[in-house]
Amino acid sequence: MLQPLRLALALGVLLGAAIPAQAQSPVVNLVAKKVIERYQKSTCDQLWAARSERRGSQEQRVLDMLNDDPQMRQTFIDQVAGPVMDKLFVCGLIP
């Protein structure tokens, strides 16, 4: 279910490592777009089920990268926060 998302995140990691910091925005944009699409296309049941899934190594590397780079993390969060939080709220995953 979340495999395409993991692949997009891995692509972002691989490309992000090879692209200078000022040019990373397109990579972050691509990953954010994939995350938003995945949440918009997922049913609430699928999102509930995904909560218990373990993170893959590629997904963990992307999260580590976002943790290590505050500017990249802010760009990513600015793009995904609204659509993802809306879906989580509708599905009852957040109060």
Secondary structure, 3 states (H helix, E strand, C coil): CCHHHHHHHHHHHHHHHHCCHHHCHHHHHHHHHHHHHHHHHCCHHHHHHHCCCCCCHHHHHHHHHHHHCHHHHHHHHHHHHHHHHHHHHHCCCCC
